Structures are given as C-alpha cells and as structure tokens.
C-alpha cells in the first residue's frame, strides 16, 4: 500500500494559449517532464469529491478561511475497475501551506471503507496514522459523494529542485451525477478549450527564471478551485432557475450571495 505526504505552496494561473505556448518554449531548459508525460504525453486524473449533504466543506472553503480541508477519491483510470488502485486523499490548507496525505487501495476496498470502515491490511505505521486521520474526518463530517472532477494533465519537475513542480490542466470536466469512478469521464467543461490551468507547486520560492517569464507573458496568479468553480456554476444555475420560475429578482440561500451574477460564499452557517 503506497502512502504520499507533503507540505507545499500551490499557486494557480489561468493561461490563454499564447501564454501557454510562450511558457512551454523555455520549460525544457529548466524542467524535466513527469515520467508519465515523456514526449508531450498527458495523463488523466479522475476524482470524486465528498462533502456533507448541505455542501458545508466547499461553502466553507470558498469563504476563504485560514484553515480548510477536503477529502477526495482519485484514480488514474477511467472507468476504474473494482481491482484498480485508487487513492483516498485528505487535503488541508493552513495559511497558504497545502498538506496532503493519502492511502492507496482498490476501488472495491474504498467502497467497503466508506460503507463500514473496513480497511485493507496495513503494514506501515504511517498508513495507520493516515487511516486514523481519515476516521476522525468521517466521524466529524457525515460525507457523501457530491462532485466528479476530471482533467488531462502535463506535469514537470525542476531539474535542480525536485520539490518544484509545474502542472498544466485542460479539459477540466465536472458533473454532480453518476458519482463513481467506475463511470466514464464526461460532463461540462469549466474552463475554455483555449485555456490551461497552471499550478506552481513549490516548497520554497518560485525560481527567478519563472518569475521573469510570467512577467514577460503577462501571467498573473488567480484564485481557482476546480471543485469550487464547479459548485459555483451549480449554485448559479439553481439560483437563476429559481428566479425564472418564481419571477423574483432576489432568491435567498443561506450562506450564499449573488452579486452581478457572481456567486459569493459567506462563512458557512
């Protein structure tokens, strides 16, 4: 059973294709492709995000608190078979620093764990620790599957700093039905075909060469959450449908405001 843990900063940028191609012109000088991305290849990432029935976790996250956490089940196959390996991840952000801990199991074993907390055989102490952390999370939050998110990714690692990682995601796809990794990847796109979501993942400072290139190309950091964007789109549709059905100019939903067609999250109530 594999286990991964890390603590790092994650900084996001939404690129148009001119910016993307301009950046890719210099990437090979400073970075190596991920082992799954050699020769310009991409790989798919497929996720189920879990939340409470009233979407507490994502509403709290979008209110931008100092501390936030989420849980998701991830696969690198679509559709995933019962005996395929999946990763159950608990991700936390504390004052801008992201930590992630995860355990691996088969898709069938993950179903059993969510159903009755039955765990695969554990041989490593750190894996036991992560499962205890997951158990506490599930004791505290009555979670259910709420959101599917998938995307195609290019990933690179720094030649001089293995902790420095750069990823580019496209075809970011979401749906709030058929919430299982055993289904094919399909749904609505949440960024344009002419856009790439870039994430800089670094333990220390961003390298000077990248800072200079971002400035040259007019690339600026943005606040972007895949689950958050998907949820905001869902809420916007719900609000607009309710307004149209009732004829009301304003619809009140606890913890949510809509200003000039933008969805804003207040602290969860």
Beta strands, then each sheet from edge to edge (+ up, - down):
strand 1: 3-16
strand 2: 31-33
strand 3: 43-52
strand 4: 67-75
strand 5: 85-94
strand 6: 97-106
strand 7: 143-158
strand 8: 165-175
strand 9: 188-189
strand 10: 195-202
strand 11: 221-222
strand 12: 256-259
strand 13: 262-265
sheet 1: 2+ 7- 3+ 4- 5+ 6- 1+ 10- 8+ 9-
sheet 2: 2+ 7- 3+ 4- 5+ 6- 1+ 11-
sheet 3: 12+ 13-
end
